[in-house]
Amino acid sequence: MKIWFITGASRGFGALVTERALARGDAVVATARKAEAIATRFGDPPNLLGLPLDVTDEAQAIAAAKAAIDRFGRIDVLFNNAGFGVMGAVEETGAAEVEAVYRTNVFGLLNVTRAILPHMRSARSGRILNVSSIGGYRGAAGFGVYSSTKFAVEGVSEALHDELAPLGIHVTVVEPGYFRTDFLDGSSLSVSPAVIADYDDTAGKVRTVAAGLSHNQPGDPARLAQVLVEFAEALNPPVRLPLGSDTVAAIQAKHEADGAILREWRSVSVSTDF
């Protein structure tokens, strides 16, 4: 039996992973801003501990980690899932919007990770799954600020992977593409109220396309959740796990584009050495 600690567990990927982990007999510390949302969705089985957690509150993260250890004795898998999106051209996105999405997606993930790691280090065991995005591998018009938070998650995860591997702790950054969740709804995605006409053909088009794509995305969230629960058993987990055919296509396209840059500009790139 594994002990999971899941942020953003009341809906989306967090809720689906919680359901599958509970169903196979694992124990789950399921956290959300409002703990009653956990009870409403999952009831009160003995292998579930529902806790309130605003990931932007470091003290609350430390208290939640302690409560998890007090109840179950250890934490085997940390699933850093809590987060939200912001859509709009970079110039359209105001400072308050930028700060809010960074507080949750980056600083919140760091708060929870720092709260959990002392327990994993003591056990010399554990897995950390950090949710990034297709936008964490390549930025795109309309999602520049959101993508920048996920680029940060990618960088932190790669460093953690190297820092923690000698201690028996595996770190993987999970890169979902567009899955049929409520991510593009108002509950998970903030749309910048500022609209600049010069971006109508770039970020503006993305606003229109996103509205039509909501709940028509190609990815099956139930399959993603099942993959992640099974992935927690992988003996040699990779540093990144792309999920969704659109993510695979985006990674391949970026590799090809970057390869073309290196071929064209290699002589200039290497000319700056002593």
C-alpha positions as CSV (number, residue, x, y, z in Angstrom):
1,M,0.0,0.0,0.0
2,K,1.3,3.4,-1.0
3,I,0.5,6.6,0.9
4,W,-0.3,9.5,-1.4
5,F,-0.3,13.2,-0.7
6,I,-2.3,15.0,-3.4
7,T,-2.9,18.7,-3.8
8,G,-5.9,20.0,-5.6
9,A,-7.7,16.8,-4.9
10,S,-11.3,17.9,-5.1
11,R,-11.6,18.0,-8.9
12,G,-9.7,17.4,-12.1
13,F,-6.7,15.2,-12.3
14,G,-6.3,15.3,-8.5
15,A,-9.8,13.9,-7.8
16,L,-9.4,11.2,-10.5
17,V,-6.0,10.0,-9.1
18,T,-7.5,10.1,-5.6
19,E,-10.3,7.8,-6.7
20,R,-8.1,5.3,-8.4
21,A,-5.6,5.2,-5.6
22,L,-8.3,4.6,-3.0
23,A,-9.9,2.0,-5.2
24,R,-6.7,-0.1,-5.3
25,G,-6.3,0.1,-1.6
26,D,-3.7,2.9,-1.3
27,A,-4.1,5.6,1.4
28,V,-4.6,9.2,0.3
29,V,-4.0,12.5,2.0
30,A,-6.3,14.5,-0.2
31,T,-6.0,18.3,0.1
32,A,-8.0,21.2,-1.2
33,R,-8.7,24.8,-0.3
34,K,-11.9,23.6,1.3
35,A,-11.7,20.2,3.1
36,E,-15.5,19.7,2.9
37,A,-15.1,19.4,-0.8
38,I,-13.1,16.2,-0.2
39,A,-15.7,14.7,2.1
40,T,-18.5,15.6,-0.3
41,R,-16.7,13.8,-3.2
42,F,-15.1,10.8,-1.5
43,G,-17.0,10.3,1.8
44,D,-15.0,9.1,4.8
45,P,-13.2,5.8,4.0
46,P,-10.5,4.7,6.5
47,N,-7.8,5.1,3.9
48,L,-8.6,8.7,3.2
49,L,-7.5,11.8,5.2
50,G,-9.0,15.0,3.8
51,L,-7.3,18.2,4.8
52,P,-7.7,21.9,4.0
53,L,-4.7,23.3,2.2
54,D,-4.1,26.5,0.4
55,V,-0.7,25.7,-1.2
56,T,0.3,29.4,-1.0
57,D,0.3,29.2,2.8
58,E,3.6,27.6,3.8
59,A,2.6,27.1,7.4
60,Q,-0.5,25.3,6.4
61,A,1.5,23.1,4.1
62,I,3.9,22.1,6.9
63,A,0.9,21.4,9.2
64,A,-0.7,19.2,6.5
65,A,2.5,17.2,6.1
66,K,2.7,16.6,9.8
67,A,-1.0,15.5,9.9
68,A,-0.3,13.1,7.1
69,I,2.7,11.6,9.0
70,D,0.7,11.4,12.2
71,R,-2.1,9.5,10.5
72,F,-0.2,7.2,8.2
73,G,3.4,7.3,9.3
74,R,5.0,8.1,5.9
75,I,4.4,9.7,2.5
76,D,5.3,7.6,-0.5
77,V,4.0,9.7,-3.4
78,L,3.6,13.5,-3.5
79,F,1.3,14.5,-6.4
80,N,1.8,18.3,-6.8
81,N,-1.4,18.9,-8.9
82,A,-2.9,22.2,-7.6
83,G,-2.7,25.0,-10.1
84,F,-4.6,27.2,-12.5
85,G,-4.2,28.9,-15.8
86,V,-4.2,32.4,-17.1
87,M,-5.0,33.3,-20.7
88,G,-4.1,36.5,-22.6
89,A,-1.2,38.0,-24.4
90,V,1.8,38.7,-22.2
91,E,1.2,42.5,-22.4
92,E,-2.5,42.0,-21.6
93,T,-1.8,40.1,-18.4
94,G,-1.6,42.5,-15.4
95,A,0.8,42.3,-12.6
96,A,-1.8,41.0,-10.1
97,E,-2.7,38.2,-12.5
98,V,0.9,37.2,-12.9
99,E,1.6,37.3,-9.2
100,A,-1.5,35.2,-8.4
101,V,-0.7,32.4,-10.9
102,Y,3.0,32.3,-9.7
103,R,1.9,32.1,-6.1
104,T,-0.1,28.9,-6.8
105,N,1.7,27.2,-9.7
106,V,5.3,27.8,-8.6
107,F,5.6,29.1,-5.0
108,G,2.8,26.8,-3.9
109,L,4.4,23.8,-5.4
110,L,7.6,24.8,-3.7
111,N,5.9,25.2,-0.3
112,V,4.4,21.8,-0.4
113,T,7.5,20.1,-1.7
114,R,9.7,21.7,1.1
115,A,7.1,20.6,3.6
116,I,7.1,16.9,2.4
117,L,10.8,16.4,1.7
118,P,12.1,16.2,5.2
119,H,9.9,13.1,5.7
120,M,10.9,11.5,2.4
121,R,14.6,12.2,3.1
122,S,14.3,10.6,6.6
123,A,12.8,7.5,5.0
124,R,15.3,7.6,2.0
125,S,12.3,6.8,-0.2
126,G,9.6,8.6,-2.1
127,R,8.2,9.8,-5.4
128,I,7.3,13.3,-6.5
129,L,5.1,13.9,-9.5
130,N,4.9,17.6,-10.4
131,V,2.2,18.5,-12.9
132,S,3.5,20.7,-15.7
133,S,1.8,21.0,-19.1
134,I,2.3,20.9,-22.8
135,G,2.9,24.6,-22.2
136,G,5.8,23.8,-19.9
137,Y,7.7,22.4,-22.8
138,R,6.9,25.0,-25.4
139,G,5.3,28.5,-25.0
140,A,2.5,29.6,-27.2
141,A,0.6,32.8,-27.9
142,G,-2.1,33.5,-25.4
143,F,-0.6,31.3,-22.7
144,G,2.8,33.0,-22.2
145,V,2.5,33.8,-18.5
146,Y,0.9,30.4,-17.7
147,S,3.6,28.6,-19.7
148,S,6.3,30.5,-17.8
149,T,5.1,29.1,-14.6
150,K,5.2,25.6,-16.0
151,F,8.6,26.2,-17.5
152,A,9.6,27.0,-13.9
153,V,8.1,23.7,-12.7
154,E,10.1,21.9,-15.3
155,G,13.4,23.5,-14.2
156,V,12.7,22.9,-10.5
157,S,11.8,19.3,-11.2
158,E,14.9,18.6,-13.3
159,A,17.1,20.0,-10.5
160,L,15.2,18.1,-7.8
161,H,15.6,14.9,-9.8
162,D,19.4,15.3,-9.7
163,E,19.4,16.4,-6.0
164,L,17.2,13.7,-4.7
165,A,18.1,10.6,-6.8
166,P,21.1,9.8,-4.5
167,L,18.7,9.8,-1.6
168,G,16.3,7.3,-3.0
169,I,13.6,9.8,-4.1
170,H,12.4,9.9,-7.7
171,V,11.1,13.1,-9.3
172,T,9.1,13.2,-12.5
173,V,7.5,16.2,-14.2
174,V,4.2,15.2,-15.8
175,E,3.3,17.0,-19.0
176,P,-0.3,16.6,-20.0
177,G,-1.6,18.0,-23.2
178,Y,-5.3,19.1,-23.6
179,F,-7.4,16.7,-21.6
180,R,-11.2,16.8,-21.2
181,T,-11.3,18.4,-17.7
182,D,-12.6,21.8,-16.6
183,F,-9.2,23.5,-17.1
184,L,-10.6,25.8,-19.8
185,D,-13.6,26.7,-17.6
186,G,-13.7,29.8,-15.4
187,S,-13.1,27.6,-12.3
188,S,-9.6,26.8,-13.5
189,L,-8.7,29.4,-16.1
190,S,-8.4,33.1,-15.5
191,V,-8.9,35.2,-18.7
192,S,-7.2,38.6,-18.7
193,P,-9.9,41.3,-19.0
194,A,-7.5,43.5,-21.0
195,V,-7.8,43.1,-24.8
196,I,-5.4,44.8,-27.2
197,A,-6.5,44.7,-30.8
198,D,-3.0,44.3,-32.1
199,Y,-3.0,40.7,-30.7
200,D,-6.3,39.7,-32.4
201,D,-4.5,37.4,-34.8
202,T,-2.4,35.7,-32.1
203,A,-3.6,35.6,-28.5
204,G,-7.0,36.8,-29.6
205,K,-7.5,33.7,-31.8
206,V,-6.4,31.5,-28.9
207,R,-9.2,33.0,-26.7
208,T,-11.7,32.0,-29.4
209,V,-10.3,28.5,-30.0
210,A,-10.1,27.8,-26.2
211,A,-13.8,28.6,-25.7
212,G,-14.7,26.1,-28.4
213,L,-12.3,23.5,-27.2
214,S,-13.5,23.3,-23.6
215,H,-14.8,19.8,-22.9
216,N,-13.9,18.8,-26.4
217,Q,-10.2,18.2,-25.7
218,P,-8.6,15.0,-27.2
219,G,-7.2,13.6,-23.9
220,D,-9.1,11.2,-21.7
221,P,-8.5,12.3,-18.0
222,A,-9.6,8.8,-16.7
223,R,-6.8,7.2,-18.7
224,L,-4.3,9.8,-17.5
225,A,-5.3,9.1,-13.9
226,Q,-4.9,5.3,-14.3
227,V,-1.5,5.8,-16.0
228,L,-0.3,7.9,-13.1
229,V,-1.4,5.5,-10.4
230,E,0.4,2.7,-12.2
231,F,3.4,4.9,-12.9
232,A,3.9,5.3,-9.2
233,E,5.2,1.7,-9.3
234,A,7.7,2.2,-12.1
235,L,11.1,1.0,-11.0
236,N,13.1,3.5,-13.0
237,P,10.8,6.5,-13.6
238,P,12.0,9.1,-16.2
239,V,12.5,12.8,-15.3
240,R,9.6,13.7,-17.5
241,L,6.4,12.0,-18.6
242,P,4.6,13.4,-21.6
243,L,0.9,12.5,-21.7
244,G,-1.3,12.9,-24.8
245,S,-0.6,12.7,-28.5
246,D,-0.6,16.5,-28.7
247,T,2.2,16.8,-26.2
248,V,4.2,14.2,-28.0
249,A,3.7,16.1,-31.3
250,A,4.6,19.4,-29.7
251,I,7.8,18.0,-28.2
252,Q,8.8,16.4,-31.5
253,A,8.1,19.7,-33.4
254,K,10.2,21.7,-30.9
255,H,13.1,19.3,-31.2
256,E,13.0,19.7,-34.9
257,A,12.8,23.4,-34.8
258,D,15.7,23.6,-32.2
259,G,17.7,21.3,-34.4
260,A,17.2,23.6,-37.4
261,I,18.4,26.6,-35.3
262,L,21.5,24.7,-34.3
263,R,22.3,23.7,-37.8
264,E,21.9,27.3,-39.1
265,W,23.5,29.1,-36.3
266,R,26.1,26.7,-34.9
267,S,29.1,28.6,-36.1
268,V,27.8,31.8,-34.4
269,S,26.8,29.9,-31.3
270,V,30.3,28.3,-30.8
271,S,32.2,31.5,-31.8
272,T,31.8,33.1,-28.4
273,D,34.2,30.7,-26.6
274,F,37.7,31.8,-25.7
